[in-house]
């Protein structure tokens, strides 16, 4: 386990949902901890649009943003310029970030047997915009905003779960951190953007690596519901 704790705002959000470290409160149903960007909402394509409006281009030669954003004359964007672009995108996400094909149907179908909790890395100030955006599409499950590693938040969540827990995320590093922290979760990799999914390479220790929700939903159900029922 990490021994770390989530940042103060993330922990406050978790506490309001009952995830307060009191292991006497444990939920029996399976849980899917679900990332949002490039899993439920498109990020790369709308971010490229924001960058172009700001005079930058994205050269996706590796699975990261820093070091891939340039001006037309070749100057690399600073971290501050990248964050300014992301902040604009998150502020305007309701009109820019469209739902990934199949995400609504997949999550709603899974929610019949599995609890869904969104865990999204973004500045906390944009959390309510994201909650409203997802809810407008029928995805009104709880959403936690997080900064830095997701492992401390996941560790706290898992203390309250008696049933199996799955974690689906687009970023291999987030999945690797959960594994390194010895958190008892089943891992699934999902990246909607084809180019960036290819750049991610082989992702270890996951049940599936895909950009298609029917495939992801089938794997999640098989691992968190069907295999559990057989044991």
N, C-alpha and C positions, 0 to 999 in steps of 0.2 A: 504494500500500500504506500501511497505517497507521503502520508503524514502532513501534507499541506492542506490549507483551507482555501476555499474560493475567495475572490475579492469581496469586499464588504457588500456591495450592491447585489452581486450574484447570490451571496449567502442569504441576504435579506429576502430575495425573491424565492429561494428554495424554502426558507423558513415559513413564508406565507402559504406555501403549498403543503406544509407539514413535514418537510425534510429538514429536521432540526437535530439529527444525531441521536434521537431517542429510539433505539433499536426495538423497543417494545411495540412500536407501530410498524407493522410489516404487511405489505400488500401481496396477495396470493397470485393475482393475474400476471401474466407475462407483461413486460414493458419494452417498448422500443424507444430509445433515446435517438432522436432524429435531428440531424443537421438541417439547415435550411438552404443556404446558398449553394447552387449547382446540384442540390438534391430535390428541393421543392420549388425553389425560385431560380431562374436563370440569373447568373452573375456576370460571366465573362462577356457575353455579347453586349448587354447594356452598358457594362463598364467601358468597353471599347468605344461605344458611342459617346459617352461622357468624355473620355480622353481625347477623342477627335475634336469635340467641341472646344476643348481646352488647348488644342494645338499639339497633341501628343499622339503617338502611335504605339501599339502593343506588338512586340515581336516575341511570339511565344516559342522560345527555343528551350525553355526549361519550365518545370512545374512550380512557378512562383511569379509574383508580380514585380517585386523589387529586382532591378537589373534587367527587366524586359521592356520598360517604358522609356521612349525616346522622343525627342523633337525631330522634325524632318531632317534637320542638319546634323543629327547624330548625337546631340547632348543627352546624356542619361538623366531622367527625371529624378529629383530628390525624393527622399522618403516623405517629406512634408507635402510635396506636390501630389504624390500618389495618394496620401491620406486625404488631401483636400478633394480629390476626385472621388474617392470612395465615400466621403461624407456627403457630397452632392448626390451620389447615387442612392445612398441609404435614405436621405431626406426625401428623394423623389421616387422611392422604390415602388409606390403604389401605381405609378404611371409608367415606370420603366422596366421593372422586373416581372416578367410574365411567368406563369406557372409552368413547370416542366410537364411535358406530356405524360399522362398516366398517373401523376402524383396524387391528384385528388381521389381518383377511383381506387388506387392502390391503398392509400392510407385509410380511407373510409371503410373499405372492405376489411382491412386488417383490424380496425378499431372494434369490430364485433367481438374479437377474442383477445385483443392486445391493447393495453393502455399506451397512448402516444404522448411523449413529452418532447417538445422542441427545445434543443440546446444550440444556440446560435452565437458565434463569435462576432460581435459588433459593438460599437460604443453604446452604452446603456441608454443614451438619450434618444436613440432611434427605435427602441424596443416597442413602444406603443404604436408607432406607425406600422411596424411589421406585424404586430398582433392584429391590428385592424385590417391590414391587407390580406392576411391569411384567412381571417374570419369572414371576410367578404366573399371568399370562395368556399365557404363551408368548413374550413379547417380552424376550428375554435379551441383546439386542445391547448393546454398550458404551454407557455413559451418562456424560456429563461435566456436572458442575454448574459454573455460571459466574455471575459478578457483573458488572454494568454492561454495556458493549457486548460483543456476541458477535464483533465483527470481528477482534480480535487472535487469539482462539482459532481462528477460521476461517482466518485467514491462515496460521497455523502448520500447520493440518491440510492445507491445499491444497499446501503445499510438498512433501508426501509423496504426492501423487496425480498419476498420469499420465493417468488416465481422467477423464471429465467429472464435475463435482461439482454437486449440486443442494442448495438450502437451502429448507426449508419452515418457515414461522413464521406465527403469528397476528398479530404486531404489525408494522404497516407501518414503524415506526421502525427495527426490527431489520433489515428488508429494505433500507431506505434506507441504513443505515449500511454494510451489506455492499457496496452499489453505490457509495457515496461513497468507500469504501476501495479501489476498483478490484480487488476480489477476484474471481477468475475463477470465478464460480458462476452457475448458472441458478436463478432465483428463482420460488418458488411461494407463494401466500398461502392460508392455511387458517384459518378461524375457525368453530368449531362452533356457537357461540351466535349465533342469527339476529339478535337485536337489536344486539349489538355489531358483528357483521359489517356491518350496514347503516350503523352509525355510522363505520366505517372509511373509507367513501367509496371512490372509485376508487383502486386501488393501482397505481402506475406500474411499468413494466418487469418485470411478472410474466407467466408463461406462463398462469396460471390463478388466479382468486380464487374460492374456493368454501368450502362447509361440508360437502361430501359426498365421502367417501373414494373411491367408484368413479370420480368425475370427476377427483379429484386424482391417483389412482394411474395412470389412463390418460394424463394429461398428463406425469407424471414418467417413465413408461416411454417415451412417445413422444420426449421430449427427451433423456433420458440413455441410452437403449438403441437404440431404433429409428432415430433420426436419425443416431446415431453409426455404426451398422452400415452405413448407406447411403453414408457418406463414405469 
